[in-house]
Amino acid sequence: MTLRRSTADESSGRLGGWFSVRAFLLVLVASLVALVVGGSIPVVGLVGRFVGLFVVAFAAGLLADGRRYVEAGVAGGLASGLGFVLSSLATPLFPVVAQYGVEIAGVGATTGALVSLAGHYFGRDLRDGLTRDLS
């Protein structure tokens, strides 16, 4: 069994039929905005970041024609990892951050990727339920 790219994949900017650079950049920018907006909520700053990531991935799953799990997961992971590292630089625990920066970024990236994948899954599920024929 061989996988072939169609001309539709080439025209949409998909790499090997599996990854769309355009969709990735769109979800990444939206995820970064969601992290800033969600993190600016005074009482629930950290939780608000993950809610923002979930909402962005949910919207991507709801609005996108195809599956964008890879794009949503990678964009959510990158945005969240970057957000974790940047937010921990301004704390008085900077020596701890300097020593465990990679681990902090890893936890942030993993959590962000999982939240984004869950959001994308639920968005795709709602889209499927809304577009399914009732007969």
TILUMZA-462572 format. One line per 3 residues: their letters; for each residue y, z, x of N, C-alpha, C, O. Coordinates in steps of 0.05 Angstrom, whole numbers, plus 5000, padded with zeros to 4 digits. Each point is the difference from the previous one (the first is absolute). Layout:
BEGIN
A) Y:Z:X:Y:Z:X:Y:Z:X:Y:Z:X ~ ...
! end
This chain:
BEGIN
MTL) 4977:5000:5017:5023:5000:4983:5025:5000:5018:5003:5018:5017 ~ 5014:4963:4979:5024:4999:5017:5024:5003:4982:5000:4992:4976 ~ 5021:5020:5035:5025:5004:4986:5019:4979:5009:5004:4996:5024
RRS) 5008:4990:4957:5019:4979:5007:5027:5007:4987:5001:5011:4978 ~ 5020:4983:5036:5027:5003:4989:5006:4976:4983:4994:4977:5007 ~ 5018:5028:4971:5009:4978:4983:5029:4994:5007:5013:5015:5015
TAD) 4997:4963:4974:5027:4993:5006:5019:5019:4986:5023:5003:5009 ~ 4968:5010:4970:5017:5020:4987:5005:5024:5018:5021:5012:5001 ~ 4958:4996:5015:5003:5021:5019:5020:4993:5022:5016:5017:5009
ESS) 4983:4958:5000:5018:4992:5021:5029:4999:4991:5018:5007:5015 ~ 4986:4985:4960:5028:4998:4990:5011:5027:4992:5024:5003:5000 ~ 4959:5017:4995:5010:5026:4992:5004:5019:5024:5009:5023:4997
GRL) 4985:4968:5027:5005:5016:5024:4978:5020:5005:5004:5020:5014 ~ 4972:4976:4976:4978:5018:5004:4986:4994:5026:4994:4977:5006 ~ 4999:5043:5009:4986:4997:5025:4970:5001:4995:4990:5021:4993
GGW) 4997:4957:5011:4971:5000:4996:4991:5005:4971:4977:5005:4996 ~ 5042:4993:4986:4993:5005:4972:4998:5029:4992:4993:5006:4977 ~ 5011:5012:5042:4997:5029:4995:5026:5015:5000:5001:5022:4988
FSV) 5019:4969:5026:5024:5016:5004:5025:4983:4996:5002:4979:5013 ~ 5015:5029:4970:5025:4986:4994:5023:5014:5014:5006:5023:4994 ~ 5006:4964:5025:5022:5012:5015:5024:5005:4982:5013:5021:5002
RAF) 4992:4961:4980:5023:5002:4982:4996:5025:4982:5018:5016:4996 ~ 4958:4987:4992:4995:5023:4983:5001:5026:5016:5010:5020:4990 ~ 4979:4979:5034:5001:5024:5017:5028:5009:5006:5007:5024:4997
LLV) 5011:4957:5011:5027:5008:5006:5015:5010:4975:5016:5019:5002 ~ 4978:4969:4975:5013:5009:4975:4991:5029:4993:5016:5017:4994 ~ 4958:4988:5008:4990:5026:4994:5009:5020:5021:5005:5023:4993
LVA) 4996:4969:5032:5010:5018:5021:5029:5009:4996:5006:5024:5002 ~ 5011:4957:4992:5028:5007:4995:5003:5017:4976:5015:5020:5000 ~ 4970:4974:4978:5001:5016:4976:4989:5028:5006:5010:5020:4988
SLV) 4969:4982:5028:4989:5026:5007:5019:5017:5016:5003:5024:4995 ~ 5011:4964:5024:5020:5015:5015:5023:5010:4983:5009:5022:5003 ~ 5000:4961:4978:5021:5008:4981:4989:5023:4983:5014:5019:4995
ALV) 4961:4979:4996:4989:5021:4983:4997:5026:5015:5003:5021:4989 ~ 4990:4978:5037:4999:5024:5016:5027:5014:5003:5002:5024:4997 ~ 5019:4960:5007:5027:5012:5002:5008:5011:4973:5011:5023:4999
VGG) 4986:4962:4980:5008:5010:4973:4983:5024:4992:5011:5020:4990 ~ 4963:4978:5013:4983:5022:4992:5004:5025:5017:4998:5022:4990 ~ 5008:4974:5036:5005:5023:5018:5027:5013:4995:5005:5022:5010
SIP) 5013:4964:4977:5027:5011:4996:5001:5018:4975:5021:5013:4995 ~ 4958:4989:4990:4999:5019:4977:4999:5028:5011:4981:5006:5015 ~ 5038:5012:4978:5002:5025:5014:4975:5018:4999:4992:5011:5021
VVG) 4996:4993:4956:4979:5020:4998:4973:4989:5008:4984:5014:5013 ~ 5010:4961:4981:4974:4988:5005:5001:4978:5020:4988:4978:4996 ~ 5025:5026:5026:5005:4978:5020:4974:4988:5011:4998:4975:4999
LVG) 4983:5041:5010:4976:4989:5012:4982:4987:4979:4989:4978:5004 ~ 5009:5035:4973:4983:4989:4978:5014:4975:4989:4987:4981:4992 ~ 5040:5019:5007:5015:4977:4990:4995:4975:5017:5001:4978:4989
RFV) 4995:5026:5037:4994:4977:5017:4974:4986:4991:4999:4976:4998 ~ 4981:5040:4997:4974:4989:4993:5001:4989:4971:4986:4980:4995 ~ 5029:5032:4988:5004:4989:4973:5013:4972:5002:4993:4982:4986
GLF) 5027:5016:5032:5014:4975:5004:4981:4978:5011:5000:4978:4991 ~ 4983:5030:5028:4980:4981:5010:4980:4991:4978:4994:4977:4998 ~ 4998:5042:4986:4981:4994:4978:5013:4980:4981:4988:4981:4991
VVA) 5038:5024:5002:5014:4983:4981:5003:4972:5011:4996:4980:4985 ~ 5011:5017:5040:5003:4974:5012:4973:4984:5000:5000:4977:4992 ~ 4979:5037:5016:4974:4986:5000:4990:4995:4972:4987:4979:4996
FAA) 5019:5038:4985:4993:4996:4972:5014:4975:4990:4988:4983:4987 ~ 5038:5015:5019:5015:4976:4991:4990:4975:5013:4999:4979:4988 ~ 4993:5022:5038:4989:4977:5013:4973:4992:4987:4995:4976:4997
GLL) 4989:5043:4996:4975:4994:4987:5004:4989:4972:4985:4983:4991 ~ 5035:5026:4995:5006:4992:4973:5012:4972:5000:4994:4984:4982 ~ 5023:5010:5037:5015:4975:4999:4988:4977:5016:5005:4977:4994
ADG) 4979:5029:5026:4988:4979:5018:4978:4985:4985:4985:5012:4984 ~ 5013:4963:5022:4979:4983:4988:4972:5007:5012:4981:5001:4985 ~ 5018:5003:5041:4974:5005:5012:4998:5028:5011:5018:5017:4996
RRY) 4960:4989:5016:4996:5026:5012:5016:5002:5026:5000:4982:5017 ~ 5014:5040:4986:5017:5005:5023:4994:5027:5012:5018:5015:5009 ~ 4956:4993:4991:4992:5026:5010:5007:5003:5030:5010:5021:5008
VEA) 4985:4959:5008:5005:5002:5029:5030:5003:5005:5008:5018:5015 ~ 5008:4966:4972:5028:5001:5004:5012:5027:4991:5016:5012:5014 ~ 4975:4998:4962:5010:5025:4990:4991:5024:5018:5016:5018:5005
GVA) 4959:4982:5003:4990:5021:5017:5014:5002:5027:5007:5021:5010 ~ 4995:4956:5003:5013:4999:5027:5030:5007:4998:5010:5015:5016 ~ 5003:4974:4964:5029:5006:4997:5004:5029:4993:5018:5013:5011
GGL) 4966:4999:4971:5003:5028:4994:4994:5018:5023:5013:5020:5005 ~ 4966:4972:5011:4994:5016:5024:5021:4999:5021:5007:5021:5011 ~ 5004:4956:4994:5021:4998:5020:5025:5014:4992:5012:5015:5016
ASG) 4996:4982:4959:5024:5013:4990:4997:5030:5000:5018:5014:5009 ~ 4960:4996:4982:4995:5029:4999:4998:5012:5028:5011:5021:5005 ~ 4974:4966:5013:4998:5010:5028:5027:5001:5013:5007:5020:5014
LGF) 5009:4959:4983:5027:5000:5011:5017:5022:4988:5015:5014:5014 ~ 4983:4990:4960:5015:5020:4986:4992:5028:5009:5018:5017:5004 ~ 4957:4988:5000:4991:5026:5010:5011:5006:5027:5010:5022:5005
VLS) 4989:4959:5013:5009:5005:5028:5031:5004:5000:5010:5018:5013 ~ 5004:4965:4972:5029:5002:5000:5010:5026:4987:5020:5012:5009 ~ 4966:4997:4970:5009:5024:4987:4993:5025:5017:5014:5020:4998
SLA) 4965:4978:5018:4993:5024:5016:5017:5001:5025:4999:5021:5014 ~ 5015:4959:4993:5017:5001:5024:5024:5018:4996:5011:5010:5020 ~ 4998:4994:4956:5024:5016:4994:4993:5029:4995:5018:5015:4992
TPL) 4958:4993:5013:4992:5028:4995:5003:5017:5025:5001:4989:5022 ~ 5001:5037:4975:5001:5017:5024:4973:5000:5015:4998:5012:5022 ~ 4981:4977:4967:4974:4999:5013:4997:4975:5017:4977:4990:5002
FPV) 5044:5000:5009:4998:4976:5016:4980:5001:5022:4987:4979:5005 ~ 5010:5043:5010:4979:5001:5021:4972:4995:4989:4984:4988:5013 ~ 5011:5022:4963:4974:4996:4988:4997:4970:4992:4979:4988:5003
VAQ) 5043:5001:4987:4999:4972:4992:4997:4982:5025:4985:4980:4999 ~ 5027:5027:5023:4997:4985:5024:4971:5000:5010:4991:4980:5011 ~ 4996:5042:4985:4972:5003:5009:4981:4986:4981:4980:4989:5009
YGV) 5025:5013:4965:4981:4990:4980:5011:4977:4984:4993:4997:4976 ~ 5024:4988:5035:5013:4978:4985:4981:4979:4990:5003:4990:4977 ~ 4977:5003:5039:4980:4980:4991:4984:5010:4977:4994:4986:4981
EIA) 4998:5040:5020:4985:5011:4978:5016:5002:4974:4990:4995:4978 ~ 5036:5012:5025:5017:5002:4977:5004:4972:4988:4998:4997:4975 ~ 5005:4983:5041:5003:4973:4990:4974:4991:4987:5000:4986:4980
GVG) 4977:5022:5032:4974:4992:4988:4996:5012:4973:4990:4986:4982 ~ 5017:5039:5015:4997:5013:4973:5018:4986:4980:4992:4995:4978 ~ 5033:5000:5030:5019:4987:4982:4990:4972:4993:5002:4992:4977
ATT) 4989:4993:5043:4991:4972:4994:4975:5000:4983:4998:4984:4981 ~ 4983:5034:5024:4976:5000:4984:5006:5008:4971:4990:4988:4981 ~ 5026:5033:5015:5007:5008:4973:5016:4979:4986:4995:4994:4976
GAL) 5024:4993:5038:5016:4979:4987:4983:4976:4992:5004:4988:4979 ~ 4977:5005:5038:4982:4977:4994:4983:5007:4976:4996:4983:4983 ~ 4993:5041:5016:4983:5007:4977:5016:5001:4974:4990:4991:4979
VSL) 5034:5020:5022:5017:5001:4976:5007:4972:4991:5000:4993:4976 ~ 5006:4989:5043:5007:4973:4993:4976:4984:4989:5003:4985:4981 ~ 4974:5020:5031:4976:4986:4989:4994:5010:4972:4992:4984:4982
AGH) 5011:5041:5013:4995:5011:4973:5021:4988:4980:4993:4993:4978 ~ 5032:5006:5030:5021:4989:4983:4994:4971:4994:5004:4991:4977 ~ 4988:4994:5043:4995:4971:4996:4975:4997:4981:5000:4982:4983
YFG) 4980:5034:5021:4977:4999:4983:5007:5005:4971:4991:4985:4982 ~ 5024:5036:5012:5008:5006:4973:5018:4979:4988:4999:4994:4976 ~ 5018:4994:5040:5017:4978:4991:4983:4975:4993:5005:4987:4979
RDL) 4976:5007:5037:4982:4977:4994:4983:5006:4975:4995:4982:4984 ~ 4996:5043:5013:4985:5007:4977:5016:4998:4974:4990:4990:4980 ~ 5035:5018:5021:5017:4997:4976:5005:4971:4995:5000:4991:4977
RDG) 5005:4993:5044:5004:4971:4996:4976:4987:4987:5002:4984:4982 ~ 4974:5024:5027:4975:4989:4989:4998:5008:4971:4991:4984:4983 ~ 5015:5041:5010:4998:5009:4973:5020:4987:4982:4995:4995:4976
LTR) 5029:4999:5034:5020:4987:4984:4995:4970:4996:5008:4989:4979 ~ 4979:4998:5039:4996:4971:4999:4972:4993:4990:4995:4976:4996 ~ 4988:5043:4999:4972:4994:4991:5000:4992:4971:5015:5011:4983
DLS) 4969:4969:5011:4997:4991:4972:4984:5021:4984:4980:5011:5009 ~ 5029:4994:4967:4988:5021:4983:4976:4991:4985:4986:5016:4988 ~ 5008:4958:5011:4978:4991:4984:4973:5003:5014:4980:4993:4988
! end
